[in-house]
Amino acid sequence: LSGRPLSQGMEEATTAAAELEAGKIHPVRFTPGVVVLTVKSPTHPPAGTTNCFLIGTRRIFVLDPAATEDDERKRLFEAIDDRLKEGGKVEGVILSHHHPDHVGSAAHVAERFAVPILAHPLTFSSLPDFTVETIPIEDGHVLQLGSMPDRQEPWELRALHTPGHARGHLAFIENRYRSAFAADLVSTVSTIVIFPDEGHLGTYLKSLSRLGNEDITYIYPAHGIPERRGKKVLQHFLEHREKREQKLLTHLTGDLCSVPELLSTVYDDADPKVHHLAQCSLVSGLRKLEEEGKAVEEEGCWRKGSSR
């Protein structure tokens, strides 16, 4: 409104409200230089969307463009175009990991803006070959964002290899406001599922701890609302996992118990609609305990181990 008539601001606000009512993606901002675009994606309940992030003001990186449907992809393009009207240029597409609810529009955005796709080598190895340029990035890789919103330099985005949910999972921290882009390390609508066929619970917990030891403020999850107290969020989920493990240990006895039997007691607080996902995390937890000698598997059933 600065330097303009109030009537002009009201007119623009009315127009913007009508566009949002008609289905335009609502750009959300929590820290300077970061725009959150929440798009529909083929993710797991209770989430139904994935957060795509536009990071930077002049040099903009698109993190996890998740849309898979044509209509949703069109909405995503419109939102990116609106952001570019403020100034700046798309420099690249970043993938936190290879899961379908994160990569749906990666090639489309890269082709439209003639930019490369950046991801961990293990992520690229889990995806079909792209026809656009790809750039492998690993732990410690730094992307230059140009001038900070308050004109300081250099503004950088640092990658952290944070496996456990996926082997090639990357999180990112920008150095001005200390915002952390956690992707699927955390969710503010549920706990993260660790799939036993590709994930590893012990490694995941180490990744959570690693990010928690960083100097961060806001944490931006892939699913759910960003949270200002990032370190507390990470500590909360570490404590939650510890309580779940203790509950599992309590229900392991000297007698063999099937996974469904354990699920009904260890995850008795979970919605039955997501029991298939809870079972994945349960099996991952059992395998972690097996590695530590605290659980033993016999013909698909489990009992307590000697190391308690």
Phi, psi and chi 1 to 4 in degrees:
 res  aa     phi    psi   chi1   chi2   chi3   chi4
   1 LEU       -  -13.9  -63.2  176.3      -      -
   2 SER   -59.6  125.3  178.1      -      -      -
   3 GLY    76.4   10.8      -      -      -      -
   4 ARG  -131.6  154.6  -62.7 -171.1  -63.3  170.9
   5 PRO   -63.7  146.4  -18.1   29.4      -      -
   6 LEU   -59.7  -35.9  178.3   59.0      -      -
   7 SER   -61.5  -35.2   58.8      -      -      -
   8 GLN   -67.8  -41.8 -178.3 -179.4   -9.2      -
   9 GLY   -63.3  -40.4      -      -      -      -
  10 MET   -64.4  -39.1  -67.3  176.8   65.0      -
  11 GLU   -64.4  -43.8 -178.8  179.7  -17.5      -
  12 GLU   -66.8  -37.9  -67.5 -179.4    2.5      -
  13 ALA   -65.0  -39.2      -      -      -      -
  14 THR   -64.0  -42.8  -59.6      -      -      -
  15 THR   -63.2  -45.7  -60.1      -      -      -
  16 ALA   -62.4  -40.8      -      -      -      -
  17 ALA   -63.6  -39.8      -      -      -      -
  18 ALA   -65.0  -37.9      -      -      -      -
  19 GLU   -66.0  -40.6  -69.2  174.5  -17.1      -
  20 LEU   -66.4  -40.3  -65.1  173.2      -      -
  21 GLU   -61.4  -31.6 -175.5   69.3   22.4      -
  22 ALA   -79.9   -5.4      -      -      -      -
  23 GLY   117.7    3.6      -      -      -      -
  24 LYS   -65.7  143.3 -170.0  174.0 -176.0  177.5
  25 ILE   -63.5  132.0  -67.3  179.8      -      -
  26 HIS   -84.6  113.5 -163.4  -49.1      -      -
  27 PRO   -74.6  130.1   27.2  -31.7      -      -
  28 VAL  -116.0  137.0 -178.6      -      -      -
  29 ARG  -126.9  129.7  -57.2  169.1 -170.8 -103.5
  30 PHE  -114.3  -41.8  -72.0   85.7      -      -
  31 THR  -126.2  152.6   50.2      -      -      -
  32 PRO   -57.1  138.7  -26.3   36.1      -      -
  33 GLY    81.6    7.1      -      -      -      -
  34 VAL  -128.2  126.7  176.4      -      -      -
  35 VAL  -118.3  129.4  177.1      -      -      -
  36 VAL   -99.4  126.2 -175.0      -      -      -
  37 LEU  -119.3  112.2  -56.7  174.7      -      -
  38 THR   -92.8  118.5  -60.0      -      -      -
  39 VAL  -122.6  151.2  -60.2      -      -      -
  40 LYS   -64.6  140.5  -62.6  174.7 -174.7  176.1
  41 SER  -152.0  161.3   67.2      -      -      -
  42 PRO   -81.9   61.6   32.0  -35.7      -      -
  43 THR   -97.7 -175.0 -171.0      -      -      -
  44 HIS   -97.7  144.5  -61.3  -71.7      -      -
  45 PRO   -65.3  152.3   23.8  -33.6      -      -
  46 PRO   -82.0   -3.0   31.5  -36.9      -      -
  47 ALA   -73.6  150.9      -      -      -      -
  48 GLY  -132.6    2.0      -      -      -      -
  49 THR  -139.9  164.3   60.1      -      -      -
  50 THR  -126.9  139.4  -61.2      -      -      -
  51 ASN   -82.6  123.4  -67.1  -31.6      -      -
  52 CYS  -100.9  137.4  169.6      -      -      -
  53 PHE  -116.2  135.2  -57.7  103.4      -      -
  54 LEU  -104.8  110.5  -51.4 -176.4      -      -
  55 ILE  -111.1  122.5  -52.9  170.2      -      -
  56 GLY   115.6  163.6      -      -      -      -
  57 THR  -113.4  -46.0   53.9      -      -      -
  58 ARG   -99.6  -44.2  -64.5  -69.2  175.0 -125.3
  59 ARG  -106.1  108.0  -63.9  171.5   55.3   86.5
  60 ILE  -110.4  128.8  -60.3  168.6      -      -
  61 PHE  -109.5  136.4  -72.2   89.3      -      -
  62 VAL  -100.0  111.6 -178.4      -      -      -
  63 LEU   -98.9  121.5  173.6   59.6      -      -
  64 ASP    58.1   65.2  -75.0   -6.6      -      -
  65 PRO   -74.4   98.6   27.2  -31.2      -      -
  66 ALA   -91.2  -14.2      -      -      -      -
  67 ALA   -59.8  135.7      -      -      -      -
  68 THR  -113.7  -21.8   56.1      -      -      -
  69 GLU   -91.9  147.7  -60.9  176.5    0.7      -
  70 ASP   -58.7  -43.9  -70.0  -19.2      -      -
  71 ASP   -64.4  -40.7  -72.0  -13.8      -      -
  72 GLU   -70.9  -35.1 -165.4   68.9   -0.3      -
  73 ARG   -64.1  -38.7 -172.7  170.7  -67.1  131.0
  74 LYS   -62.2  -42.3 -179.1  179.9  177.9 -178.3
  75 ARG   -62.9  -38.1  -65.5  173.9   71.7 -129.0
  76 LEU   -64.6  -45.3  176.5   60.4      -      -
  77 PHE   -59.5  -42.9  -75.4  157.9      -      -
  78 GLU   -61.0  -40.9  -70.1  175.1  -10.0      -
  79 ALA   -66.9  -40.4      -      -      -      -
  80 ILE   -65.5  -42.7  -63.6  173.7      -      -
  81 ASP   -60.3  -40.9  -71.6  -17.9      -      -
  82 ASP   -62.1  -39.6  -76.7  -13.6      -      -
  83 ARG   -64.9  -38.5  171.1   63.4 -168.4   84.1
  84 LEU   -69.6  -22.0  -63.5 -177.3      -      -
  85 LYS   -65.4  -21.6  -68.7  174.4 -175.5  176.3
  86 GLU   -80.2   -5.1  -57.9  172.4   16.6      -
  87 GLY   110.9  154.7      -      -      -      -
  88 GLY   107.7  169.2      -      -      -      -
  89 LYS  -143.6  139.3  177.5  179.6  179.2  -67.0
  90 VAL   -70.0  127.3  174.9      -      -      -
  91 GLU  -102.7  -24.2  -64.8  -71.7  -24.4      -
  92 GLY   178.8  164.8      -      -      -      -
  93 VAL  -108.6  128.7  174.0      -      -      -
  94 ILE  -110.5  136.2  -53.4  172.6      -      -
  95 LEU  -111.7  126.1  -58.1  179.9      -      -
  96 SER   -72.0  -35.6   63.7      -      -      -
  97 HIS  -167.1 -174.8   61.0  -63.5      -      -
  98 HIS   -93.7   -2.2   70.4  -79.0      -      -
  99 HIS   -63.2  145.4  -72.2  161.9      -      -
 100 PRO   -56.9  -30.2  -25.5   34.6      -      -
 101 ASP   -81.1   14.9   58.7  -31.7      -      -
 102 HIS  -127.8  -20.2  -68.7 -102.9      -      -
 103 VAL  -115.2    5.4  -55.0      -      -      -
 104 GLY   -54.4  -36.3      -      -      -      -
 105 SER  -114.7   17.2  -70.8      -      -      -
 106 ALA   -57.8  -52.5      -      -      -      -
 107 ALA   -65.6  -38.1      -      -      -      -
 108 HIS   -65.1  -43.8  -61.1   79.4      -      -
 109 VAL   -67.4  -42.9  174.6      -      -      -
 110 ALA   -61.8  -41.9      -      -      -      -
 111 GLU   -68.3  -42.6  -70.5  172.2   -1.3      -
 112 ARG   -63.6  -36.9 -169.3  171.2 -168.7  -93.6
 113 PHE  -106.4    5.6  -64.2   99.7      -      -
 114 ALA    53.8   53.3      -      -      -      -
 115 VAL  -129.0  161.8  -63.7      -      -      -
 116 PRO   -82.0  165.8   29.8  -35.9      -      -
 117 ILE  -105.0  131.5  -62.3  175.0      -      -
 118 LEU  -114.9  134.3  -59.0   86.4      -      -
 119 ALA  -165.1  166.9      -      -      -      -
 120 HIS   -66.7  146.7 -166.0  -82.2      -      -
 121 PRO   -53.9  -35.7  -26.2   33.8      -      -
 122 LEU   -68.5  -27.6  -68.7  172.1      -      -
 123 THR   -70.8  -46.9  -66.4      -      -      -
 124 PHE   -59.9  -35.4  -77.3  130.7      -      -
 125 SER   -68.6  -17.7   69.8      -      -      -
 126 SER   -98.7    3.0  -60.5      -      -      -
 127 LEU  -121.0  155.5  -67.9  169.8      -      -
 128 PRO   -62.4  156.9  -19.5   31.1      -      -
 129 ASP   -63.0  137.6  -68.9  -22.4      -      -
 130 PHE   -89.6  152.3  -69.8  102.2      -      -
 131 THR   -88.3   -9.5   57.7      -      -      -
 132 VAL   -97.2  170.8  -62.0      -      -      -
 133 GLU   -64.9  139.2  179.3 -173.4    3.4      -
 134 THR  -122.6  143.3   57.7      -      -      -
 135 ILE  -127.8  112.7  -60.4  177.4      -      -
 136 PRO   -69.7  135.2  -13.7   28.9      -      -
 137 ILE  -129.1  144.8   56.9  175.6      -      -
 138 GLU  -127.8 -172.9  -59.1 -165.8   46.6      -
 139 ASP   -55.7  130.3 -171.1   74.7      -      -
 140 GLY    90.5   -7.2      -      -      -      -
 141 HIS   -62.8  137.1 -169.3   99.9      -      -
 142 VAL  -116.7  128.2  174.1      -      -      -
 143 LEU  -104.6  135.0  -60.8  171.3      -      -
 144 GLN   -87.8  125.4  -61.9  -61.8  -33.3      -
 145 LEU   -99.8   -1.6  -61.0  175.1      -      -
 146 GLY    84.0 -148.5      -      -      -      -
 147 SER   -72.9  143.0  -63.5      -      -      -
 148 MET   -72.4  161.6  -60.6  174.9 -176.8      -
 149 PRO   -56.4  -27.4  -28.8   36.4      -      -
 150 ASP   -97.3   18.9   56.6    3.4      -      -
 151 ARG    77.0    2.9  -51.9  -58.4 -177.8 -171.1
 152 GLN   -78.6  159.5  -63.9 -174.8   50.2      -
 153 GLU  -141.2  159.9  -67.3 -172.8    6.0      -
 154 PRO   -85.3  148.2   33.2  -34.7      -      -
 155 TRP  -102.2  122.8 -165.3   17.7      -      -
 156 GLU  -131.8  153.2  -60.9  175.0  -22.9      -
 157 LEU  -121.7  115.8 -174.0   67.1      -      -
 158 ARG  -103.6  135.6  175.7  167.5   56.5   93.3
 159 ALA   -90.9  140.9      -      -      -      -
 160 LEU  -123.4  125.2  -74.2   77.9      -      -
 161 HIS   -76.4  115.5 -174.9 -150.7      -      -
 162 THR  -127.8   69.4   48.6      -      -      -
 163 PRO   -72.1  173.2   28.9  -35.5      -      -
 164 GLY   132.1  -52.3      -      -      -      -
 165 HIS   -77.2  -42.3  175.1   69.8      -      -
 166 ALA  -143.5  148.1      -      -      -      -
 167 ARG   -62.1  -34.7  -66.8 -174.2  -54.4  143.0
 168 GLY  -100.5   17.8      -      -      -      -
 169 HIS   -62.6  133.8 -168.1  -76.7      -      -
 170 LEU  -122.1  139.6  -67.6  172.4      -      -
 171 ALA  -112.7  166.2      -      -      -      -
 172 PHE  -140.2  147.6  -63.5   86.1      -      -
 173 ILE  -131.2  130.5  -60.1  174.4      -      -
 174 GLU   -96.4  147.9   55.2   85.8   13.1      -
 175 ASN   -89.4   -4.1   66.5  -36.7      -      -
 176 ARG   -91.6  -55.8  173.4   61.2 -179.2   91.9
 177 TYR  -101.6   -0.8  -54.0   98.9      -      -
 178 ARG    60.1   37.0  -51.7  -55.9  -57.4  176.7
 179 SER   -77.6  137.7  -61.3      -      -      -
 180 ALA  -112.4  128.8      -      -      -      -
 181 PHE  -101.4  100.6  -58.0   89.1      -      -
 182 ALA   -89.1  -12.4      -      -      -      -
 183 ALA    52.4 -123.4      -      -      -      -
 184 ASP   -98.2   24.6  -88.8   -3.3      -      -
 185 LEU   -72.3  -37.8  -94.9 -175.3      -      -
 186 VAL  -139.9  158.7  -64.2      -      -      -
 187 SER  -135.9  142.9  163.2      -      -      -
 188 THR   -97.4   13.5   53.2      -      -      -
 189 VAL  -117.7  -10.3  -65.5      -      -      -
 190 SER  -170.0 -178.9   65.4      -      -      -
 191 THR   -88.3  156.2   53.3      -      -      -
 192 ILE   -79.3  133.4  -66.0  -63.2      -      -
 193 VAL   -80.5  132.6  178.3      -      -      -
 194 ILE  -105.3  107.0  -53.2  -60.1      -      -
 195 PHE   -79.3  124.5  -64.2   99.2      -      -
 196 PRO   -64.2  -22.7   20.0  -30.8      -      -
 197 ASP   -78.8  -22.8   56.6  -22.6      -      -
 198 GLU  -132.6  -13.5   65.3  171.4  -12.1      -
 199 GLY  -102.2  175.5      -      -      -      -
 200 HIS  -151.2  113.4 -172.5  -90.8      -      -
 201 LEU   -63.0  -44.0 -178.7   56.4      -      -
 202 GLY   -59.8  -42.3      -      -      -      -
 203 THR   -66.1  -40.4  -58.2      -      -      -
 204 TYR   -59.5  -44.3  168.0   76.0      -      -
 205 LEU   -63.7  -36.6  -66.3  173.9      -      -
 206 LYS   -65.7  -37.7  -70.6  178.3 -177.8  177.5
 207 SER   -66.6  -41.0  -68.3      -      -      -
 208 LEU   -58.4  -46.2  -91.3 -175.6      -      -
 209 SER   -64.2  -38.6  -63.9      -      -      -
 210 ARG   -62.5  -47.2 -178.0 -171.7  178.7 -169.0
 211 LEU   -66.2  -35.2 -173.3   58.3      -      -
 212 GLY   -65.5  -23.5      -      -      -      -
 213 ASN   -85.0   -6.1  -70.6  -30.3      -      -
 214 GLU   -81.3  158.0  -67.2  -79.7  -16.3      -
 215 ASP   -82.3   97.5  177.4   19.0      -      -
 216 ILE  -130.8  159.8   63.2  171.5      -      -
 217 THR  -115.6  -95.7   54.0      -      -      -
 218 TYR   -66.8  144.3  -95.6   94.7      -      -
 219 ILE  -118.2  129.4 -166.3  162.6      -      -
 220 TYR  -106.9  106.3  -73.6   88.1      -      -
 221 PRO   -85.1  164.5   33.4  -34.6      -      -
 222 ALA   -74.1  -25.8      -      -      -      -
 223 HIS  -132.3  124.4  -50.9  -73.3      -      -
 224 GLY   103.5  179.9      -      -      -      -
 225 ILE   -82.4  136.0  -61.6  172.7      -      -
 226 PRO   -57.6  150.4  -26.0   35.5      -      -
 227 GLU  -125.1  131.9  168.2   59.1   53.6      -
 228 ARG   -66.2  -36.1  179.7  173.4   58.7   85.3
 229 ARG   -94.2   73.2  -61.5  167.0  -62.0  175.1
 230 GLY   -59.2  -43.3      -      -      -      -
 231 LYS   -66.2  -35.5  -66.6  175.7   78.9   70.8
 232 LYS   -68.4  -35.5  -72.5 -170.3  175.1 -178.4
 233 VAL   -62.2  -46.4  169.3      -      -      -
 234 LEU   -63.5  -41.5  -67.2  163.9      -      -
 235 GLN   -64.4  -38.0 -174.7   59.0   36.4      -
 236 HIS   -58.6  -44.7  164.2   75.9      -      -
 237 PHE   -73.9  -31.1  -78.0  109.2      -      -
 238 LEU   -63.8  -43.1  -77.0  167.6      -      -
 239 GLU   -66.5  -38.7  -68.0  172.6   -2.9      -
 240 HIS   -61.5  -44.4  173.0   79.8      -      -
 241 ARG   -63.9  -37.6  -63.9  -79.8  179.5  172.0
 242 GLU   -65.2  -42.1  175.3   61.6   25.3      -
 243 LYS   -64.9  -39.2  -70.0  177.7 -178.8  177.6
 244 ARG   -64.8  -39.8 -173.6   70.8   73.8 -176.9
 245 GLU   -65.7  -41.2 -179.5  173.0  -67.7      -
 246 GLN   -63.8  -36.4  -69.7  -55.3  -45.9      -
 247 LYS   -64.7  -40.2 -168.1  173.2 -178.1  179.4
 248 LEU   -64.8  -44.5  174.8   53.9      -      -
 249 LEU   -61.5  -35.9  -75.3  169.0      -      -
 250 THR   -63.9  -35.2  -61.9      -      -      -
 251 HIS   -91.3   -4.9  -73.2   88.6      -      -
 252 LEU   -84.4  127.5  -81.7  176.9      -      -
 253 THR  -124.3 -171.0   67.7      -      -      -
 254 GLY   -75.7  -13.6      -      -      -      -
 255 ASP   -91.8  145.6  -62.1  -35.7      -      -
 256 LEU   -67.6  139.5  -72.1  171.9      -      -
 257 CYS  -135.2  135.8 -167.4      -      -      -
 258 SER   -76.8  161.9   69.6      -      -      -
 259 VAL   -61.1  -45.8  169.2      -      -      -
 260 PRO   -58.5  -37.1  -27.6   37.4      -      -
 261 GLU   -65.8  -43.4  -71.4  171.7  -29.4      -
 262 LEU   -65.7  -38.0  -73.1  169.6      -      -
 263 LEU   -59.6  -40.7 -177.4   67.4      -      -
 264 SER   -67.6  -21.9   65.8      -      -      -
 265 THR  -104.3  -42.3   54.3      -      -      -
 266 VAL   -74.9  -32.7  178.5      -      -      -
 267 TYR  -115.8   39.8  -77.6   85.5      -      -
 268 ASP   -67.9  -14.4   57.0  -27.4      -      -
 269 ASP   -93.3    0.0   55.6  -17.4      -      -
 270 ALA   -90.2  146.0      -      -      -      -
 271 ASP   -63.1  127.5 -172.3  -26.9      -      -
 272 PRO   -53.6  -24.9  -26.5   35.1      -      -
 273 LYS   -65.4  -22.6  -66.3  179.2 -178.5  178.4
 274 VAL  -114.0   20.1  -64.6      -      -      -
 275 HIS   -62.6  -29.2  -90.8 -171.8      -      -
 276 HIS   -65.9  -31.5   61.8  -65.1      -      -
 277 LEU   -79.1  -40.0  -61.6  174.9      -      -
 278 ALA   -60.7  -34.9      -      -      -      -
 279 GLN   -64.1  -36.2 -179.0  168.2  -46.9      -
 280 CYS   -61.2  -46.6  -69.4      -      -      -
 281 SER   -66.1  -35.1  -70.4      -      -      -
 282 LEU   -62.3  -47.3  171.9   62.3      -      -
 283 VAL   -63.6  -39.3  172.8      -      -      -
 284 SER   -62.2  -39.4  -67.4      -      -      -
 285 GLY   -65.7  -39.3      -      -      -      -
 286 LEU   -64.6  -39.8  -73.1  166.4      -      -
 287 ARG   -67.9  -35.5  -70.3 -176.5  178.5  174.9
 288 LYS   -62.0  -45.7  174.8  179.8  179.5  -67.5
 289 LEU   -65.0  -35.4  -66.0  179.0      -      -
 290 GLU   -62.3  -42.6 -177.1 -179.5   36.7      -
 291 GLU   -61.3  -29.5  -67.7  169.2    2.1      -
 292 GLU   -92.8    2.6  -62.4  168.2   -7.9      -
 293 GLY    77.2   13.5      -      -      -      -
 294 LYS   -97.1   -8.1  -61.2  176.3 -177.7  178.3
 295 ALA  -144.3  151.0      -      -      -      -
 296 VAL  -131.7  133.6  175.7      -      -      -
 297 GLU  -102.6  135.2 -179.4 -176.1   13.6      -
 298 GLU  -138.0  111.1  -65.6 -179.5   12.4      -
 299 GLU    52.7   44.4  -61.5 -179.1   -5.2      -
 300 GLY    84.9   -3.7      -      -      -      -
 301 CYS  -111.8  165.8  -67.2      -      -      -
 302 TRP  -131.3  147.7  -65.5   82.4      -      -
 303 ARG  -141.2  169.9   61.0  173.9  174.8   80.5
 304 LYS   -69.5  151.1   68.3  178.3 -179.0 -179.9
 305 GLY   -96.2 -175.7      -      -      -      -
 306 SER   -81.5  -23.7   56.2      -      -      -
 307 SER   -94.7  102.9  -60.8      -      -      -
 308 ARG  -118.2      -  -68.4  -62.6  -64.4  -94.1
